[in-house]
Amino acid sequence: MDESSNFEVFKNLIRRSSKVLFSFDVESASITFLNNSFSQIWRRTRESVLAKPAILLDTVHPDDREYVEKTYSDLLEGILKPSVEFRIVLPDKSVSWLLVNPQLVIDNQNRRFIAGIAEDITTQKDNYNVLERFAAKKNSVLEILAHDLAGPLANIQNMADLLAEGTKDNVSPETTHIIHLIRESSARNICLIRDLVQQEFLESANAGMVKRRVNLCGKIKEVIDQYKESEAHINKTFTFTATNNKFFACIDDAKFMQVINNLISNAIKFTRDDGHISIHLSDQQDTVFITLKDNGIGIPLKYHDELFEKFTKARREGLRGEPSTGLGMSIIKTIIEWHNGKIWFESEENVGTTFFIELPKE
């Protein structure tokens, strides 16, 4: 196949593609190429945007405009952006999600172009968000069920111990054996419940990282709302506050929300009945600041320096006898660091514990 034939083949592919292919001349601020799929995605004519390219920025969702402008500036400085997700507002005021793969291209005359491919990912985003919502709900429900089931089982275990101690001199061997079975069955099932929750956390942590730009405020609120619905069963009060209702960060939501769930789970385990657990989000210039606070029994000072170590001596049973592998805090710290963030804490015995997480905004 000669060069002209290849050109015709690729021209036909571009013409029939459902994705938008574009080229933008930086110096002249003009669009030098735009295929027909633009009209299908933006629901505007090619001619309108070719005549006035600035219209494109006007179509970007207000919450995403600053992010798109920063991405453009980064590209001009040579910072690679393999994929960019943002929303556009269509003429009928509906919203679509786009995935754009932009590149900075410099021709032999040293002219700069932004070229790339854009596609509509609205359906994929909607499906993914539904799955993520159910995943977050599943993790919260598991923690709530683990607490609801482990508590009564721990009480049964303790009562079996008391019964065994109080009757050891005046009951038959058969009765002693039955008491022993009750105790062992309770202890075994407590471990099974916690192992199930721990396994969910470990599987999430071991999966590959898939980061995307999300509104952290909305994600954390979904988790807290789930716990608030079970306040009567857990015997704790949950609150969520934020200085803004939109805090965008580039995260792997599945992993990061498991971190939040695990921190809440630890707070539940070490906070007495009628205690209070709160999460607060605030804006710290280039970062999002997350504070998770409880008024529980606190962490002994001797464990402060090693809390985030693997198999740390700081691992303790919860107030209802919930077991710990000592892995949780180590994995939490690792996941936060994968997100280029930081985690630390302050704690005082019989006063409470506060965990602080700082994440880059974008």
Secondary structure as UniProt FT lines:
FT   HELIX           3..16
FT   STRAND          20..25
FT   TURN            26..29
FT   STRAND          30..34
FT   HELIX           37..42
FT   HELIX           46..51
FT   TURN            53..54
FT   HELIX           55..59
FT   HELIX           62..76
FT   TURN            77..78
FT   STRAND          84..89
FT   TURN            91..92
FT   STRAND          95..106
FT   TURN            108..109
FT   STRAND          112..120
FT   HELIX           122..166
FT   TURN            167..169
FT   HELIX           173..206
FT   STRAND          212..215
FT   HELIX           216..228
FT   TURN            229..230
FT   HELIX           231..234
FT   STRAND          236..242
FT   STRAND          248..251
FT   HELIX           253..269
FT   TURN            273..274
FT   STRAND          275..284
FT   TURN            285..286
FT   STRAND          287..294
FT   HELIX           301..306
FT   TURN            307..308
FT   TURN            310..311
FT   TURN            313..314
FT   TURN            319..320
FT   HELIX           328..338
FT   TURN            339..340
FT   STRAND          342..348
FT   TURN            349..351
FT   STRAND          352..360
//
